[in-house]
Amino acid sequence: MSQLKPSAAPRWVADLHSPPTTKTKNPSIPDPPGYPSQAVTSSSKKREPAKATPQRTPPTPEEMDTLKLKKAWEVALGPLKNLPMTGIMMYMSGNSLQIFSIMMVFMAFKTPIMGLLATNQAFERFETETNRGKILQAKLAYILMQCVALALGVWKVNGMGLLPTTRSDWLAWEAQREPLEFAVPAL
Amino acid sequence: MRPLHLSSLLLGALSVGVHAVFQDEVGHLDYHYELLGVPQRETTFFHRPRREDKASLLYTLSDVGVLGAVHPSSGAVVWRQFLTGNITNGGGFVRASEGENWICSAFGHSVHAWDAVTGRNRFWMDFEGEVKDLEVMEMTEKERKDVLVLFDDNGATVLRRLNGNDGSVVWEFRDASKDVPLQVSTNVEKVFAVSLHGSLGSYNLKVTALDTLTGKRVDEIILGTKGEVNSEKDVTFVGANSAAPVVAWTDDSHSKLRINVLGTKNLQTFPLEADTVSVEVHAPHLIQSQPHFLVHSKTRSGHRADVYHVQLKSDAITKAYELPLLPGQGAFSTASVGANVFFTRITADELILTDSMSHGILGRWPLKTGNYPAHPLHAVSEVIKKSATEYAVRAAMVTDADDWLLVRNGELGWTRPEGMTGAVAATFAEIPKSEDLAKSLEEEAHSNPLTAYIHRVNRHFDDLQYLPDYLAAIPQRLISSILGTDITNKGDKLLRDSFGFHKLVILATRRGRVYALDAGNEGKMLWNTKAVDLAEGETWDVKAIFVDEPSNQLVIQARDGHALVDIDTGKTIEVRGSLSPVQGVAIVDGPDQSVDTLPRRWPLAIYDGGKVDSLPADLAPEGTVVVRGAEGEIKGLKYVIESDEANAYASWIFSPPKGQKIVHVAARPSHDAIASIGRVLGDRTVKYKYLNPNTLVAAAVDEAASTLTVYLLDTVSGEILSSATHEGVDTAKNIECVMAENWFLCTFFGQYTLQTDPGQSIKGYQLVVSDLYESELPNDRGPLGNAANFSSVDPIDSPTAGGPVLPSVITQSFVLGAPISALAVTQTRQGISTRQVLGYLTESHGIVGLPRQLLEPRRPVGRDPSQGEMEEGLMRYHPTVEIDPKMVVTHEREVIGVKKIITSPVVVESTSLVFAFGVDVFGTRVAPSFLFDILGKGFNKLSLIATVVGLGLGVLALAPLVRKKQINTLWQS
């Protein structure tokens, strides 16, 4: 822009024209279009493929689909990779009711459920008109994996004795047997 | 359900371990009336326990058999001895000797001496025959004082002189002639044994003079009584240890008094005031006192006294002076200072002191006993000569309100409510709602919703007048709440509290009095009243006290009738006799009565032999009434409506097998809340409790075989649900059972042969606990399955059913470290708290609370508990249950003579009120599973508030700093 006479312009003008990049506190919320950060990242993103493109021919749509499918399967099987870790942590935390194990259990339920709710968002990027059928398989696998993770949580909860599966859990709802006759002792 | 397990495990583990009463809760949680019983006229006196010390103590042997010493200045008990361990009905003898540090008592067959300061036993001698009189020999040939005891040994008169140091017999005099031994008396040279001689109905007095050294008969004098003495009671007085002991009696019409100086044949007759009802003779007990005595004659409207002197040389009796007739009741007492004898006269409003020599009044004090309404019955007094003309008198008197009062120169020193001893029945009662509120609530309930609403708004508007007072009281309440002090209830009005600790305890004694105590306010006495008038020697045998809440009345059913007492004021509303003796009371649900919409509960009197009245058809109770029959059998009575009358017929009778006798019957308490219908086991399965409200436990003994059989009966069908026989039981000792929820326990003394080693046996007080379950298997509800209700009769009536549904019983025996009696089980509002078995420790004079977890029949025997069992809170079985001092709810207090313990639930679930009566009156609160719903006294509210305030201040101080920092980060980043 007008940087021909930098000495002439005061510092604040320069600051006004190129404000500091603010650190986004929450990465999940995208900055609005036209926001400086957006402009910078988009430009930097564009720059990288721009460097690569001269060497490679752009992928065909089929190749893109395969690539996207591969990525989608990676996402779908993602929860499975976490399972051994979660399982070990659950095993280590024990079956007693403590703040740590309660948080573990909470996370063990929260992550799969949130994942299930966000199934479509997770695969949105990879979905095209042509690979929809194949993506569906990946989605189903993803759901299955989340269910496996959920099952692990249920197993943990059961281990902690929080599932009402025994007779004693329903004891409070069982009624005392009422006698039909009454007697008054006077002894 | 894991959290529940853990918590129950924790509760279980903790409550077995720690159960002590904290020091700061003593006197706050519990209250104890340390009583002696109503002092008897002959066995009460002031005595100086130390020769060198002028301070004296007040000694008495009361009508319930407690010998004790009381501090005359404070009224506090110095020491007590419960002579027989049983509540007696009068009798007994106590003597003290001037200058000796011991006192001597006798009761029944035994003679005992006690250290006068500490109450420690000096000797205890048991003899053949019954003690008739006791006297201390002031002068002996040795440098000690001896004790003379007169016995009636199967008709023979036996007089023994016991060594005052160790109780050994110095000599014994035995007169085998069939006389009735009366009293013993002594002067310096001789011992006189006075007995009734002749045939029943016309006795003469026989005075046997004995030699003090050898006990040989010296002389025998027969005094003719001309048929005036018909029994022992007709002899008014046999003079004590004065220089010239006398014997006195009156004729049948109380018109003449005949007096004889013992050892002479001379019989003198003095006229008595007209309409004299009874005569008492008061004489000093000391040997150095002048031989003067006072004759107190009571007339119907007043009382008077005559003072007589005995001329030592001539043995003649002369009348010295008289104290004039005064209206109302009065009491006389003697006091001696050296040789001088003083007589104290206590009338309704005055204390008058006279010398025995002349009729001049030495002192006269108005009685300042406040509004105390009672009259003196008898008194003892102590006189101190301050100067030539100034005297100080303190007199301890027993009043007709069964209180023991001390007046010091007319000022009230202390009052002891000794009438609360000998209690026969007690009950908890809710504090009555104020009548206005109850009335207006009822009004609202009966009117239509709109008018009820308007009425309520109006009522609340009226209540606004109390708002300023309420607001004004808030700071004080806040402060007292923070500091942990008690909020004193202003005014006399008794109010229920939100915890439910304020309840009335109604106590009826055998003397016909009824007391009301406030259980929440350290057992403060609210009122006491004489409900019935009893003839002398009669006792009020109360069978039950029923609180009729709708009418705010107490129905006190005694053996010979019932009394209605107002619960607010204690006024007797009505006393009605019954035609035949009453043996018990059943509280039955009656149908609607005209006023109340709720079904009303009312007491149905059961007459001897298990008979009941026929009732109008509409009043007949629906259920079976379970009574004891004439031969001790248990009967179930059912009312059958015949035309317009309902008659009771026995629907079943349970007679124990021949040779067995039912000694104790226990039923589940009327309030027995069940929180859970099953027990959750360690593996999360459920053992279902057998919860049949219509059950009772009967303990029957076979004296010949020394066995105890415990029967569990169904009270509707009369079927035996379970029975167990224990061998080697001492049938003479206390056998008691108690029942609650799905378990019962019995305690007895037995010799138990070990199963593992038949050659070895354990002897001791045993406690046998039985749990009842619906089935042996977990997760099984027994033959009835999931049926919502059950009938006790159907399985027996129908031929296809397989007989009555029997519970599965698990039993375990424990050996107790000490005998217990008066068993009771704590009651809580919802039954969530574990239960405690309360029992009176008869030998260590305390009340123990045994946790149920300790007495658990399912405790694993011979192995450590498994993981699941540990989660359930089961400990390894140990045959002995030691009485841990931490389990003793009376802690350091010595509570004597407890006959019964009653419990009551309160509003908060954790706590149960306990009240024990008999001789002493004791009440406390127990929390078997700890105070999980209220803050204890130890909770530091001050530090909590300080923390909150500190945090608040910190936040206020830091807020600007933080705000500044936040803005800075925004701007600087």
Interface residues (C-beta under 8 A of the other chain):
Chain A: T22 K23 L97 M160 G161 L162 P164 T166 R167 S168 D169 L171 A172 E174 A175 Q176 R177 E178 P179 L180 E181 F182 A183 V184 P185 A186 L187
Chain B: M1 R2 P3 H5 L6 G584 V585 A586 I587 V588 L604 I606 P621 E622 G623 T624 V625 V626 V627 R628 I634 G636 V665 A667 I674 S676 I677 G678 V680 L681 R684 T685 V686 L691 N692 P693 N694 L696 T715 V716 P778 N779 L784 A787 A788 N789 F790 S791 S792 V793 D794 S973
